[in-house]
Amino acid sequence: MALFDDINNGIKEAMKAKDKVRLEALRNIKKVMLEAKTAAGASGELSDDVALKLITKLTKQGKDSATLYAQQGRPDLEKAELDQVAVYEGFLPEQLSDEELTQMIKEIIEKTGAQTMKDMGRVMGIATKQLAGKADGKVISEKVRSLLQ
């Protein structure tokens, strides 16, 4: 729940500083978190792990939107999305470098005894849990595929 409190405090600080971009981004995070807390079947509590997954999802969506805006020749909207993504990324753990990611996946492959592409599902299951928030799922998948081939 500490992350939710950090978001609330960030909203107050952004209001005082009149930082519209940060305020909008933090309100988006809070909205998504509140929706998750009150969704059908939810316990009303939101762990930091779930909150990080939600922020990761918002970050990915923002990057995808920025890419679309760039393709459509809308640099103003692209910049607005990327500014919000920068705020989201401030709450995420630091992303692993390519070398660190490769090393961690090699260790997972060794532990599981994976040798061929048939073992990719087993490796991905462990890798996505261990590397959650530290690397994008698509990047993890590409790295596992290249190491198993």
N, C-alpha and C positions, 0 to 999 in steps of 0.2 A: 504493500500500500504506500510505501515511501515515494515511489515514482509518481503516483497520483497526487500526492501532497506537493512534490516538486513542481508539477505542472500547475497546480493552483497558485503556488507562490510565484511562479514565473508569470502567470497571467496578471497578478497584482503589480509586479515590478514593471511589466510591459505597459500596463495602463498608466502608471506613474511616469514612466519615461516617454510616453506617447509614441511607442514603437509599434506602428500599425502592423507591419509584416510579422513580427514576432507574436504579437497579440492574436492575430488571425490564425497563425500556425498552432499556437498553444490551445486556442479554443477548438480547433479541429481535432487535436489529440484528445482533449477532454470530452468532446462530443462522442468520439468513437469509443472511448473508455466507458463512458456512462451507458452507451448503447449495449456494450458487452456485459456490463454489470447487471443490467435490467432485462437482458434477453431471456426468452423462455428457456427454462432449465438451468439458468445461471444461479449461483449461490448468493449473489449480491456482493461478493467479494472479488477483487481482481488482484491476482498475484503479479509481482513484477515481471515474471517470465511471460505471462500472457500480455501484459502491457507492452513489453519489448517487441513481441510478435506483431502487435497492432501498429506500433510505431514503424516497424520495419515494413509492414504492408503499406502504410501511408507514404513512406519514403519511396518505395518502388512505384507506387501509383503516380507520385509527383514527378519522378524521373521519366516515366512513360509519357505523361502528359506534356512535359517539357519537350520531349523528342517530337511528339506530334505537332506542337506549336512551331517548332523550328522548321519542320518539313512544310508547314503551311505558310511560312513566311511571317510569323507573328512573334518577333523578338520581345515585344512588350509582355506578352502572356508567358513566354518561355522564361523570362527573367523573374517574373512573379512566382512561378512554380519553383524555380531553382532556389529562390530566396527562402521559400517555405521549407524546401527539402533540407537546406542548410540548418534550419532550426530543428527539424526532426532528427537529423544526424547528431546533433548535440546531445541527445538523450540515449543514443545507441552506443554500445561498446565499440572500441576502436576496431576497425576492420583489419583482418589478417593480410599480411603481404603475400605475394604469390609464392615466395619461398616457404614461408611459414605454413601456408595452406597445403602446399605440396608435401611438406614434411609430416604434417598431422595426418593427411590422408594415407601416406605411405605406412605410418604406424598403424592405422586402422586396418589397412589391407593385411599387414603382417599378423595382427591379432586375430582377424577372422579367417586367415588362411586362404583368402580369395586369390584366384589365379586367372580366371577368364571372365568374359562379359556375363556369363551366366550367374556370377556371384555379385553383380553390380547392385542388385536390390538389397542384399544383406549389408553391403558396405555403405550404401546410401542411407539406410535406416539408422545406422550408428552415427555416420558423419553428420547428418542433418540435426541430430539431437545434440551432439557434442559441439558443433560449430554454429548453433543457432544464434543469430544476431551478429556473428563475427564474420560471416561471409554470405554472399547471395547464393540461394539454392541452385540457380542456373550455373554459376561459376563452379560450385562444388560438383555438380553433375558432370560438367565438361572435364574437370580435373580427374574425377574418378574414372570416367570413360577413357581418357588418354592414358592413365596409368595402368589400366587393365588390358589395354590392347597390345 
